[in-house]
Amino acid sequence: MLLDICEEMTNVVSEIANSAFTDEYLGYFESLSETEQRSILSDYSRYLESVGLTCSDVNLELFSQDLYPLDATPANLSRLSSSASEDELDAYSDSLVMFIIGPS
């Protein structure tokens, strides 16, 4: 499903896609040291929390350069999009993930 992002979250999604949540360099994220990766993931988690979004530890493991995971929970979906219907929101569970894709 492709979400229509609500106007007040457009800037948040852009900041995530452009890696504005960290001062660390994200190029070749997978080749960074474990310490550098943990620092970036911590920055990402704190940023999500500050804007009212979540990403579980399991979904956080899917983080990579230009691929930013979020929990596909009803709370996150309704926070991000006004186009998701109640039936669609009820169909999602904590085991699903959605991604914000950054520029490549």
N, C-alpha and C positions, 0 to 999 in steps of 0.2 A: 504494500500500500504506500502510496506517495502522499505525504501530508501537506496540506496548505498551512504554512506557518502563520500564526496570528501576529498581527502588526507589532505588539509589544515584545514579542520574542525574536523578531527578525534580527536585531542587533546581537542578541545572545548567540543565535545560531551562526551568524557571520563571525563573531569572535572565536567561537569554538573551531569553525572551519579554517580560520586563519591562525590558529594556535596562540591566540592572545592570552590564554590562561597561564602561560609560562614564559619565563625569560630564557629557558633552555633551548638549545638548537635541536629541532626534531628530525633533521635529515637523517635518514637511515636509522630510525628509532631502534630497529631490531638489533643493530650492531653496536649500540651504545652499551656501556657497562651497566651492570645490574643496579648499581647505586644511582647512576644517571636516570635510568628507566624509572626506578622507584620515586625519585624526586619529581619527575614529570607526571607520573600517575597520581602522586599526592597532590600536585598543583591542580591537575584536572579534576580530581574528586572534590577538592575544596571549592573550585570554581563552580562545579555543578551544584554543590550544596548551597552556595551563595545565591544562586538564581532559582533555587527551588526544584532542582532536578536530581535524579539518582542514577547511579550505575553500580550494580552489585560487584563484589570482588570477582565472581565468576565471569561476568560480562566484561569487566575491566581487563581481563586477560586477553581479550580480543582487540585491544587498543593497538594501533599501528600508525605509521606515518600516513596522514591524510584519511584515516578511518577511525572515527571517534564514536565508541559505543555508548548507548543509553539503555536503561531498562525500558522495555515496552509495556509499562504498567499503565493502567487507566489514569493515574495521577499525572504521569509524565506526558501522556498523549493529550490529555485535556489542557495541561499547562502550555504545551507547544502549539496546539492546533484547535481552532474553533470548528473545523470541518468534520471532526470525528463524531459519529453519532453515538448515542448511549449503547446501542446494540453492538457497535464495533468496539467500544471501550470495554464492555463486559466480556468480549471474546478473548481478550489478552490476559496473560498470566505472567507471573514473575520469571518464568523460564524463557520468555522471548526477549529478543534484543532488537534494537533499531540503531541505525548508524547515521551520523552526520559525516558527509564526505567532503573533505577539503580539496582545494585545487591541486592538481598533480603537476 
